[in-house]
Amino acid sequence: MAKKIVVIGAGAWGGWTAFHLQMAGYEVTLIDQYGAGNALSGSGDLTRIIRMAYGGDKNYSALTARSFELWRKYSKEFNTQMIYVRKALWMFRGINPAYAEESVPLMSEMGFKLEELPVDILKDQYPQINFEDISRAYLEHDSAYLLASESCQQVFRQFQLCGGAFVQEKVTELVRKGSEVSAVRLANGELVIADCFVLACGPWLKQLVPEVSEFIKVSRQEVYYFNVPETYHNLPIWVEFREGEEMFYGIPDHFRHGFKFAYDERTWLLDPDNDHRYITEEILEKMKGILSNRFPLLADPKVLRHHTCVYENSPDGDFIIDRVPEAGNAIMMAGSSGHGFKMGPALGELITEHLMNSRPIPKAFSFDRFKNSFQVKTQYQLK
Ligand SMILES: Cc1cc2nc3c(=O)[nH]c(=O)nc-3n(C[C@H](O)[C@H](O)[C@H](O)COP(=O)(O)OP(=O)(O)OC[C@H]3O[C@@H](n4cnc5c(N)ncnc54)[C@H](O)[C@@H]3O)c2cc1C
């Protein structure tokens, strides 16, 4: 009989993991308190970026490249488009473009194209963008945007079609027996017993694994979708780094949902269940200022929609994928740190192959790394 596995969390990580495990022959029960890709989770919202450039980090570039293949493969197999190929423009204002520069050799080794382009050429190529204050820029050719919440729901549907079981409830406790977890307790008091457990709980993980509390900060990020003229619809995805470690990014219009624009801010902490998710005039005004400088025709763009998203940050911006402390049969997938969505398919495959044939999980993702000294940084700062 197939081994029983419980996966907690039907976001990008848990959903893909449950799908791969079920396809591999395990008997999987997926549990989520609010449902696949729900709006309160890190995987809520409309779209996410997939890009290969990772400052020369081999783990992430390999996971992203594999995910790119899998997003395409499963878009075909599910008969639904989850991935939209677009170039990505990396712009640097007044700072060293080390992150892009370091990415170039690995990209080329892997067969992908990331090239520095003179600003004068880009001005001609993208007359909608103001490059006056941009010092260096790179164009990534193999990137795309992904549907976020919608893809989670697709993967979830496919998981169910393959025979996977789903329970919509909150898991309140890991029931332990010696050095293992024997079951999870649900909010309704029921127990779900399994041989193995995968916790992909995003911002809620510390409720079940208090040991991670010190190492996970949950923060909020406001995302806006602006109404823009037709000439802006075919722009590349763009990422802009500025002095003071500020970072902004955008995705061109998706079927009139608007031009996505966000400020990558991580200091405003959020309780994912209880805090307000309102948007703030202060951030909106800041965003409009940045937008009208970079895209001069967008002097006072109208907001079509907005979303307050939740980031689950590890101290060093790296994932935490490891055994749950003192539980040999439970794996936690955490610390997605604002860049994990794209890698859902490859991480689901990794966990499945890890459980089936002991495929190693990169040491860089171990929880134990925090026992030693570690660098406090985001994913965009080089080691
Ligand atoms: C604004 C924003 C922009 C981003 N942009 C990008 C991007 O461009 N590219 C990229 O790759 N990544 C991006 N990310 C990051 C990415 O979205 C997240 O890393 C990813 O979605 C996290 O997925 P997850 O499955 O780990 O967590 P989540 O999506 O948060 O899923 C966790 C799930 O677990 C469930 N759950 C938790 N605890 C319990 C419990 N006790 N019982 C039952 N269910 C439980 C929750 O209901 C939830 O559905 C962005 C994030 C944000 C917020």
The ligand as a Tripos MOL2 file, in Angstrom:
@<TRIPOS>MOLECULE
LIG
   53    58     1     0     0
SMALL
NO_CHARGES

@<TRIPOS>ATOM
      1 C1          3.7570   40.8920   -3.1600 C.3       1 LIG1
      2 C2          4.5100   39.6280   -3.3800 C.ar      1 LIG1
      3 C3          5.2060   39.4660   -4.5360 C.ar      1 LIG1
      4 C4          5.9470   38.3180   -4.7740 C.ar      1 LIG1
      5 N1          6.5760   38.1780   -5.9590 N.ar      1 LIG1
      6 C5          7.1790   37.0120   -6.2490 C.ar      1 LIG1
      7 C6          7.7020   36.8020   -7.5390 C.ar      1 LIG1
      8 O1          7.6120   37.6840   -8.3920 O.2       1 LIG1
      9 N2          8.2730   35.6100   -7.8060 N.ar      1 LIG1
     10 C7          8.3550   34.6190   -6.8760 C.ar      1 LIG1
     11 O2          8.8890   33.5680   -7.1920 O.2       1 LIG1
     12 N3          7.8550   34.7960   -5.6360 N.ar      1 LIG1
     13 C8          7.2630   35.9550   -5.3030 C.ar      1 LIG1
     14 N4          6.7150   36.1420   -4.0760 N.ar      1 LIG1
     15 C9          6.8570   35.1120   -3.0560 C.3       1 LIG1
     16 C10         5.8960   33.9740   -3.2220 C.3       1 LIG1
     17 O3          4.6190   34.4410   -3.5530 O.3       1 LIG1
     18 C11         5.8740   33.1450   -1.9610 C.3       1 LIG1
     19 O4          7.2110   32.7830   -1.6750 O.3       1 LIG1
     20 C12         5.0710   31.8650   -2.1450 C.3       1 LIG1
     21 O5          3.7950   32.1560   -2.6530 O.3       1 LIG1
     22 C13         4.9480   31.1650   -0.8130 C.3       1 LIG1
     23 O6          4.1890   29.9990   -1.0050 O.3       1 LIG1
     24 P1          3.9560   29.0010    0.1980 P.3       1 LIG1
     25 O7          3.2040   27.8620   -0.3650 O.co2     1 LIG1
     26 O8          5.2270   28.7440    0.9150 O.co2     1 LIG1
     27 O9          3.0720   29.8020    1.2780 O.3       1 LIG1
     28 P2          1.5620   30.3120    1.2140 P.3       1 LIG1
     29 O10         1.1780   30.6610   -0.1520 O.co2     1 LIG1
     30 O11         1.4240   31.3580    2.2500 O.co2     1 LIG1
     31 O12         0.7280   29.0320    1.6120 O.3       1 LIG1
     32 C14         0.6490   28.5660    2.9240 C.3       1 LIG1
     33 C15        -0.6950   27.8600    3.0540 C.3       1 LIG1
     34 O13        -0.7070   27.1210    4.2570 O.3       1 LIG1
     35 C16        -1.9920   27.2120    4.8380 C.3       1 LIG1
     36 N5         -1.7970   26.9630    6.2710 N.ar      1 LIG1
     37 C17        -0.8590   27.5230    7.0580 C.ar      1 LIG1
     38 N6         -0.9370   27.0400    8.3040 N.ar      1 LIG1
     39 C18        -1.9550   26.1610    8.3110 C.ar      1 LIG1
     40 C19        -2.5230   25.3500    9.3160 C.ar      1 LIG1
     41 N7         -2.0580   25.3580   10.5790 N.pl3     1 LIG1
     42 N8         -3.5600   24.5700    8.9900 N.ar      1 LIG1
     43 C20        -4.0550   24.5550    7.7100 C.ar      1 LIG1
     44 N9         -3.5350   25.3100    6.7230 N.ar      1 LIG1
     45 C21        -2.5070   26.1080    7.0240 C.ar      1 LIG1
     46 C22        -2.4270   28.6300    4.5100 C.3       1 LIG1
     47 O14        -3.8310   28.7750    4.5510 O.3       1 LIG1
     48 C23        -1.8580   28.8380    3.1160 C.3       1 LIG1
     49 O15        -2.7880   28.5270    2.1080 O.3       1 LIG1
     50 C24         5.9820   37.3000   -3.7960 C.ar      1 LIG1
     51 C25         5.2630   37.4520   -2.6070 C.ar      1 LIG1
     52 C26         4.5210   38.5860   -2.4090 C.ar      1 LIG1
     53 C27         3.7620   38.7110   -1.1350 C.3       1 LIG1
@<TRIPOS>BOND
     1     1     2 1
     2     2     3 ar
     3     2    52 ar
     4     3     4 ar
     5     4     5 ar
     6     4    50 ar
     7     5     6 ar
     8     6     7 ar
     9     6    13 1
    10     7     8 2
    11     7     9 ar
    12     9    10 ar
    13    10    11 2
    14    10    12 ar
    15    12    13 ar
    16    13    14 ar
    17    14    15 1
    18    14    50 ar
    19    15    16 1
    20    16    17 1
    21    16    18 1
    22    18    19 1
    23    18    20 1
    24    20    21 1
    25    20    22 1
    26    22    23 1
    27    23    24 1
    28    24    25 2
    29    24    26 1
    30    24    27 1
    31    27    28 1
    32    28    29 2
    33    28    30 1
    34    28    31 1
    35    31    32 1
    36    32    33 1
    37    33    34 1
    38    33    48 1
    39    34    35 1
    40    35    36 1
    41    35    46 1
    42    36    37 ar
    43    36    45 ar
    44    37    38 ar
    45    38    39 ar
    46    39    40 ar
    47    39    45 ar
    48    40    41 1
    49    40    42 ar
    50    42    43 ar
    51    43    44 ar
    52    44    45 ar
    53    46    47 1
    54    46    48 1
    55    48    49 1
    56    50    51 ar
    57    51    52 ar
    58    52    53 1
@<TRIPOS>SUBSTRUCTURE
     1 LIG1         1 GROUP 0 **** ****
